[in-house]
Amino acid sequence: MVIDSGGARATEHKIFQHNGPGTMMINDFRVENFGTLYLSCGNRTGREN
């Protein structure tokens, strides 16, 4: 997945979450007052949720 520009502000928790295999690229993304920019759970094959 590629995020190519954008922004977010005043988030209490994560902005992006990636639940699976592959690569996540975040380019030219502006954040202000945030908890976590990116959270990955890795390969979730065979797991619920």
C-alpha positions as CSV (number, residue, x, y, z in Angstrom):
1,M,0.0,0.0,0.0
2,V,1.2,3.5,-0.8
3,I,0.0,6.7,0.9
4,D,1.2,9.6,-1.3
5,S,0.6,12.9,0.5
6,G,-2.1,13.9,3.0
7,G,-2.3,14.8,6.6
8,A,-3.9,14.2,10.0
9,R,-4.0,16.1,13.3
10,A,-5.3,15.7,16.8
11,T,-5.6,11.9,16.8
12,E,-5.6,10.0,20.1
13,H,-4.4,6.7,18.7
14,K,-3.0,5.4,15.5
15,I,-3.4,7.0,12.1
16,F,-2.6,3.9,10.0
17,Q,-2.9,0.2,10.8
18,H,-1.6,-2.5,8.5
19,N,-2.9,-6.0,9.3
20,G,-1.3,-8.4,6.8
21,P,1.7,-9.1,4.7
22,G,3.3,-6.7,2.3
23,T,4.9,-3.2,2.4
24,M,3.4,0.1,3.5
25,M,5.0,3.3,2.2
26,I,4.0,6.7,3.5
27,N,5.3,9.7,1.5
28,D,4.7,13.4,2.1
29,F,2.3,13.0,4.9
30,R,2.0,15.7,7.6
31,V,0.9,15.0,11.2
32,E,0.3,17.2,14.2
33,N,-0.5,16.1,17.8
34,F,-0.8,12.4,17.2
35,G,-0.4,9.1,19.2
36,T,1.1,6.6,16.7
37,L,1.7,7.2,13.0
38,Y,1.8,3.5,12.0
39,L,1.0,0.2,13.6
40,S,1.7,-3.2,12.0
41,C,0.4,-6.6,13.1
42,G,2.4,-8.5,10.5
43,N,0.9,-11.4,8.7
44,R,-2.4,-12.2,10.3
45,T,-3.2,-15.3,8.2
46,G,-5.4,-17.7,10.1
47,R,-6.3,-15.2,12.8
48,E,-9.6,-13.6,13.5
49,N,-10.0,-9.8,13.2
